[in-house]
Amino acid sequence: MLLAYILKRIGLSILVILGIIALSYIMIYIMPGNPAYAWVGKPKGPKAAEAIQVAIRELGLDRPFHVQLYDVTMRFFAFNWGVSLRFKQPVATIAIRSLVATLELLVIAYILAIPLGTLAGTYAALYRGCLGDKIVYTVTSVLIASPRFWLAALAVMLLQVFNVSVFGRIGVEYQTSINIVTGSYIIDSLISLRFDAFLDALTRALPPAILASLYPFALITRIVRLSLSEKLHEEYFRQALSYGIKGLYVVRRYALRSVIPVLAQVMGATIAYSLIDIATIENVFGRDGVGVTLAKAIPYNDYPLIIGLLTLVSIAFVIAFTIADIVHKLIDPRVRI
């Protein structure tokens, strides 16, 4: 039953990815502007029209739309995503490099958000109605409602006051001193045993990662608080206390486990939202992630790079939702598609 569920879920994910590729190309296709014009460097003069016509044939824009769409889809699964019209580099290389930079922040954000959110939610549930619970509830409400780009701008100004360098992913002096293996400067600097470069990359990653962790921290706190509060009023918890078992032990051993299915349901959507948050924060901190790269590609009508980025990020969304659904199925066998 579990294998059948996983296969069905993967099949649905593939259909979603195909739909995303098609919709992304349709949106780019109907956008104003001529990609061939950007491809040949925006030419002027008597030979400009001829150069644009040559570029149209090279890019395959003279073929019927359905043929173009089929070619784009086939090239994507063959990992031949074409060449960026602006950067004149393989789209796959740029897209993966940008996604790694974004995932670098995402991983750090959730390493911070999950344990801190669970602790804060547990505390609020145990002392519900008290001053501490009211403070936690107020803080999480503010964090959920606050726009991340505004908080990022405030953080940048505050860090500049203390002369802390936060722009970019790593200092220029370290870029040529480490071997690029994974694309993450934090990991690659450790592999290269350059701990000075590691500290520099981590220092630059922490401020935007902390900002990206605010929303999942607040949401996890709310979910744990609400779910755990309900569990604490159930009969098994009261009976355990009557037997002399410590309340914290019952919470840690039993009550928190029952919250995991609810968290698993929500985490997929939360990670997807966090990717959008991070794309906004990256622009403020000048990190070459998905958000910054996409902002550079759109004015040039760089459709190969735009489609590659949108599809790659969408695949990350689909993977996050798929993993969350599978985890939920493992915890609760009654789950069906």
TASUL-V305268 format. One record per backbone hydrogen bond with DSSP energy under -0.5 kcal/mol. NH is the residue of the N-H (numbers start at 1). CO is the residue of the C=O. If there is no record, write none. Layout:
nh = {NH NH}
co = {CO CO}
This chain:
nh = {5 6 7 8 9 10 11 12 13 14 15 16 17 18 19 20 21 22 23 24 25 26 27 28 29 30 31 31 35 37 38 39 40 41 42 48 51 52 53 54 55 56 57 58 59 60 60 61 62 63 68 69 70 71 72 73 74 75 76 77 78 79 80 81 84 88 91 94 95 96 97 98 99 100 101 102 103 104 105 106 107 108 109 110 111 112 113 114 115 116 117 118 119 120 121 122 123 124 125 126 127 128 130 133 134 135 136 137 138 139 140 141 142 143 144 145 146 151 152 153 154 155 156 157 158 159 160 161 162 163 164 165 166 168 174 175 175 176 177 178 181 185 188 189 190 191 192 193 194 195 198 199 200 201 202 203 204 205 206 207 208 209 210 211 212 213 214 214 216 217 218 219 220 221 222 223 224 225 226 227 228 229 230 231 232 233 234 238 239 240 241 242 243 244 245 250 251 252 253 254 255 256 258 259 259 260 260 263 264 265 266 267 268 270 271 272 273 274 275 276 277 278 279 280 281 282 283 284 285 286 287 289 290 293 294 295 296 297 298 299 300 301 302 303 306 307 308 309 310 311 312 313 314 315 316 317 318 319 320 321 322 323 324 325 326 327 328 329 330 331 332 333 335}
co = {1 2 3 4 5 6 7 8 9 10 11 12 13 14 15 16 17 18 19 20 21 22 23 24 25 26 27 28 33 34 34 35 36 38 37 45 47 48 49 50 51 52 53 54 55 56 57 56 56 60 64 65 66 67 68 69 70 71 72 73 74 76 75 79 89 84 82 90 91 92 93 94 95 96 97 98 99 100 101 102 103 104 105 106 107 108 109 110 111 112 113 114 115 116 117 118 119 120 121 122 123 125 127 127 130 131 132 133 134 135 136 137 138 139 140 141 142 147 148 149 150 151 152 153 154 155 156 157 158 160 159 163 164 285 171 171 172 172 174 174 179 183 184 185 186 187 188 190 189 193 194 195 196 197 198 199 200 201 202 203 204 205 206 207 208 209 210 211 212 213 214 215 216 217 218 219 220 221 222 223 224 225 226 227 228 230 231 234 235 236 237 238 239 241 240 246 247 248 249 250 250 251 254 255 256 256 257 259 260 261 262 263 264 266 267 268 269 270 271 272 273 274 275 276 277 278 279 280 281 282 282 287 98 289 290 291 292 293 294 295 297 298 297 301 302 303 304 305 306 307 308 309 310 311 312 313 314 315 316 317 318 319 320 321 322 323 324 325 326 327 328 331 332}
